[in-house]
Amino acid sequence: MSENASYWQANVRLMITCLVIWFVVSFGCGILLFDALNNIQLGGYKLGFWFAQQGSIYTFLFLIFFYAARMNSLDRKFGVNE
């Protein structure tokens, strides 16, 4: 496999991983598991409500910084950094 194909395969794998995590947190925890998570309190709020309102946003922000850091390391590894 060429180096370009390996780079893009690693890039796509990272993107898919981030999207799956975002989907699980926003759709899974915020919608599907909403009732089950409401039995747990976080800072005085029900956890299902927290995930639906704030948790998915915080997770998305974390994933942005995680993706940027991982892409910088991938770029250095494959010699395509700026």
Backbone as CSV, one residue per row, in Angstrom:
resi,resn,N_x,N_y,N_z,CA_x,CA_y,CA_z,C_x,C_y,C_z
1,MET,0.857,-1.172,0.000,0.000,0.000,0.000,0.903,1.235,0.000
2,SER,0.534,2.217,-0.807,1.353,3.415,-0.890,1.207,4.258,0.373
3,GLU,2.140,5.179,0.540,2.125,6.029,1.731,0.904,6.948,1.736
4,ASN,0.499,7.433,0.564,-0.697,8.284,0.489,-1.951,7.516,0.884
5,ALA,-2.055,6.284,0.417,-3.221,5.465,0.769,-3.234,5.153,2.264
6,SER,-2.074,4.906,2.845,-1.993,4.651,4.287,-2.393,5.884,5.081
7,TYR,-1.951,7.043,4.613,-2.317,8.307,5.278,-3.823,8.511,5.263
8,TRP,-4.443,8.328,4.099,-5.883,8.550,4.006,-6.673,7.480,4.741
9,GLN,-6.169,6.275,4.781,-6.830,5.217,5.544,-6.815,5.554,7.035
10,ALA,-5.694,6.051,7.526,-5.607,6.453,8.940,-6.511,7.659,9.207
11,ASN,-6.563,8.589,8.267,-7.414,9.773,8.400,-8.891,9.378,8.451
12,VAL,-9.311,8.525,7.544,-10.715,8.097,7.499,-11.067,7.284,8.747
13,ARG,-10.163,6.432,9.209,-10.406,5.653,10.421,-10.602,6.586,11.626
14,LEU,-9.774,7.623,11.724,-9.903,8.594,12.807,-11.229,9.341,12.717
15,MET,-11.604,9.757,11.506,-12.878,10.461,11.320,-14.065,9.586,11.697
16,ILE,-14.052,8.351,11.263,-15.154,7.439,11.569,-15.242,7.194,13.067
17,THR,-14.100,7.035,13.729,-14.088,6.851,15.179,-14.701,8.047,15.885
18,CYS,-14.305,9.244,15.487,-14.860,10.457,16.102,-16.365,10.576,15.849
19,LEU,-16.797,10.274,14.646,-18.219,10.365,14.333,-19.045,9.332,15.100
20,VAL,-18.504,8.137,15.270,-19.209,7.105,16.030,-19.343,7.528,17.495
21,ILE,-18.264,8.062,18.068,-18.332,8.535,19.460,-19.365,9.644,19.582
22,TRP,-19.355,10.591,18.653,-20.312,11.700,18.689,-21.743,11.181,18.557
23,PHE,-21.970,10.234,17.662,-23.304,9.670,17.476,-23.784,8.953,18.726
24,VAL,-22.907,8.135,19.323,-23.291,7.386,20.517,-23.657,8.336,21.655
25,VAL,-22.867,9.384,21.833,-23.141,10.323,22.926,-24.392,11.149,22.640
26,SER,-24.501,11.707,21.440,-25.639,12.593,21.166,-26.940,11.820,20.959
27,PHE,-26.929,10.781,20.139,-28.156,10.051,19.861,-28.424,8.978,20.913
28,GLY,-27.384,8.221,21.238,-27.555,7.135,22.201,-27.868,7.626,23.592
29,CYS,-26.987,8.466,24.135,-27.180,8.945,25.517,-28.251,10.023,25.602
30,GLY,-28.367,10.848,24.579,-29.326,11.951,24.624,-30.744,11.570,24.267
31,ILE,-30.928,10.473,23.518,-32.277,10.104,23.077,-32.634,8.678,23.505
32,LEU,-31.837,7.696,23.101,-32.199,6.298,23.362,-32.104,5.921,24.837
33,LEU,-31.051,6.358,25.505,-30.842,5.998,26.906,-31.286,7.096,27.861
34,PHE,-32.067,8.026,27.371,-32.487,9.191,28.150,-33.167,8.786,29.457
35,ASP,-34.140,7.891,29.384,-34.884,7.490,30.586,-34.004,6.749,31.590
36,ALA,-33.148,5.872,31.093,-32.271,5.115,32.003,-31.267,6.036,32.682
37,LEU,-30.750,7.012,31.938,-29.760,7.928,32.512,-30.381,8.936,33.473
38,ASN,-31.675,9.148,33.376,-32.329,10.099,34.278,-32.359,9.610,35.723
39,ASN,-32.045,8.338,35.963,-31.975,7.820,37.326,-30.704,8.258,38.043
40,ILE,-29.750,8.824,37.312,-28.471,9.266,37.867,-28.461,10.796,37.894
41,GLN,-27.991,11.367,38.983,-27.913,12.821,39.131,-26.479,13.290,38.868
42,LEU,-26.333,14.423,38.194,-25.033,15.046,37.956,-25.178,16.531,38.240
43,GLY,-24.617,16.975,39.355,-24.705,18.387,39.715,-26.126,18.851,39.959
44,GLY,-26.978,17.966,40.445,-28.362,18.321,40.709,-29.293,18.129,39.521
45,TYR,-28.740,17.773,38.372,-29.552,17.554,37.173,-29.554,16.077,36.829
46,LYS,-30.610,15.641,36.214,-30.677,14.255,35.751,-29.692,14.077,34.603
47,LEU,-28.981,12.954,34.609,-27.914,12.725,33.634,-28.436,12.657,32.205
48,GLY,-29.610,12.093,32.000,-30.188,12.048,30.652,-30.449,13.440,30.111
49,PHE,-30.988,14.312,30.954,-31.216,15.705,30.560,-29.888,16.390,30.263
50,TRP,-28.878,16.136,31.127,-27.576,16.771,30.934,-26.956,16.367,29.604
51,PHE,-27.003,15.062,29.267,-26.454,14.613,27.986,-27.215,15.220,26.817
52,ALA,-28.518,15.317,26.931,-29.314,15.866,25.839,-29.022,17.353,25.637
53,GLN,-28.760,18.077,26.729,-28.575,19.528,26.628,-27.109,19.954,26.532
54,GLN,-26.232,19.361,27.328,-24.852,19.825,27.406,-23.822,18.774,27.013
55,GLY,-24.057,17.542,27.377,-23.059,16.496,27.199,-22.620,16.295,25.762
56,SER,-23.564,16.332,24.836,-23.191,16.137,23.435,-22.379,17.321,22.914
57,ILE,-22.659,18.525,23.410,-21.896,19.704,22.993,-20.469,19.620,23.528
58,TYR,-20.319,19.268,24.811,-18.978,19.124,25.388,-18.198,18.011,24.697
59,THR,-18.870,16.935,24.383,-18.210,15.837,23.679,-17.757,16.286,22.299
60,PHE,-18.598,17.043,21.602,-18.239,17.542,20.282,-17.024,18.463,20.366
61,LEU,-16.987,19.351,21.355,-15.834,20.237,21.513,-14.567,19.441,21.819
62,PHE,-14.686,18.436,22.692,-13.541,17.576,22.988,-13.064,16.879,21.717
63,LEU,-13.994,16.377,20.910,-13.618,15.662,19.688,-12.921,16.575,18.681
64,ILE,-13.285,17.850,18.639,-12.607,18.795,17.745,-11.128,18.890,18.111
65,PHE,-10.845,19.099,19.402,-9.456,19.224,19.832,-8.712,17.894,19.715
66,PHE,-9.386,16.799,20.010,-8.789,15.468,19.862,-8.428,15.205,18.402
67,TYR,-9.340,15.516,17.488,-9.101,15.297,16.063,-7.934,16.152,15.570
68,ALA,-7.897,17.404,16.001,-6.804,18.295,15.576,-5.457,17.771,16.067
69,ALA,-5.395,17.331,17.319,-4.139,16.812,17.858,-3.716,15.535,17.143
70,ARG,-4.665,14.623,16.921,-4.336,13.365,16.244,-3.940,13.593,14.785
71,MET,-4.590,14.545,14.115,-4.224,14.835,12.727,-2.839,15.470,12.660
72,ASN,-2.487,16.298,13.627,-1.135,16.858,13.650,-0.101,15.745,13.790
73,SER,-0.378,14.768,14.644,0.575,13.664,14.796,0.611,12.787,13.543
74,LEU,-0.544,12.573,12.914,-0.560,11.807,11.652,0.203,12.554,10.560
75,ASP,0.013,13.869,10.491,0.729,14.664,9.491,2.235,14.567,9.686
76,ARG,2.679,14.644,10.941,4.127,14.517,11.203,4.620,13.108,10.855
77,LYS,3.816,12.115,11.176,4.215,10.727,10.916,4.405,10.475,9.413
78,PHE,3.504,11.048,8.599,3.578,10.809,7.155,4.300,11.919,6.398
79,GLY,4.826,12.907,7.125,5.623,13.952,6.491,4.822,14.948,5.678
80,VAL,3.577,15.194,6.042,2.769,16.169,5.315,2.381,17.352,6.205
81,ASN,3.146,17.550,7.304,2.801,18.644,8.221,3.207,19.988,7.615
82,GLU,2.632,21.014,8.191,2.879,22.377,7.658,4.137,22.944,8.236
